[in-house]
Amino acid sequence: MNARDDDAGTGSLVLVANEIQLLLAEERTALSLLRTGITVFALPLSALGLLIATSGSYQFRDVALLLLPLLILSAALVALGVYLVVRGLVVVHRCERRIDAIKGRHKDLAHLMD
């Protein structure tokens, strides 16, 4: 084994380590997307909970024109929250599978990533 082969092996390990760092950065971004989705999902549920808790203070037929747009907006926010959560979970799982595949190909780095 000469110095050139050793440099190629080291370069390959550096490239693999950089690929793993990139995947971990993408996973962190997906986790923040997941956190945002959970927050967007919880906001309309909190608002509707407040409306239900105070429902004794008003008559539905008197405020129906105000509640209808609020319910439509809440449904849209719930749909957006569900989309963000599902998208975040899909990306996190994809990154995990790719990292596991890299671990399988490079046994010498696998012990460093556990």
ChimeraX attribute file (.defattr): number of C-alpha atoms within 10 A of each C-alpha:
attribute: neighborCount
match mode: 1-to-1
recipient: residues
	/A:1	5
	/A:2	6
	/A:3	8
	/A:4	9
	/A:5	10
	/A:6	11
	/A:7	11
	/A:8	11
	/A:9	12
	/A:10	12
	/A:11	12
	/A:12	12
	/A:13	15
	/A:14	12
	/A:15	12
	/A:16	16
	/A:17	15
	/A:18	12
	/A:19	15
	/A:20	18
	/A:21	13
	/A:22	13
	/A:23	18
	/A:24	16
	/A:25	13
	/A:26	14
	/A:27	20
	/A:28	16
	/A:29	15
	/A:30	22
	/A:31	18
	/A:32	14
	/A:33	20
	/A:34	24
	/A:35	16
	/A:36	16
	/A:37	23
	/A:38	18
	/A:39	16
	/A:40	20
	/A:41	23
	/A:42	15
	/A:43	15
	/A:44	20
	/A:45	15
	/A:46	11
	/A:47	14
	/A:48	15
	/A:49	12
	/A:50	11
	/A:51	14
	/A:52	11
	/A:53	10
	/A:54	10
	/A:55	11
	/A:56	9
	/A:57	9
	/A:58	10
	/A:59	9
	/A:60	12
	/A:61	9
	/A:62	9
	/A:63	10
	/A:64	11
	/A:65	10
	/A:66	11
	/A:67	15
	/A:68	11
	/A:69	11
	/A:70	15
	/A:71	14
	/A:72	11
	/A:73	13
	/A:74	20
	/A:75	15
	/A:76	14
	/A:77	20
	/A:78	21
	/A:79	15
	/A:80	16
	/A:81	24
	/A:82	17
	/A:83	16
	/A:84	23
	/A:85	23
	/A:86	15
	/A:87	16
	/A:88	23
	/A:89	17
	/A:90	14
	/A:91	19
	/A:92	20
	/A:93	13
	/A:94	14
	/A:95	21
	/A:96	15
	/A:97	12
	/A:98	14
	/A:99	19
	/A:100	14
	/A:101	11
	/A:102	17
	/A:103	19
	/A:104	12
	/A:105	11
	/A:106	13
	/A:107	10
	/A:108	10
	/A:109	15
	/A:110	14
	/A:111	9
	/A:112	8
	/A:113	10
	/A:114	6
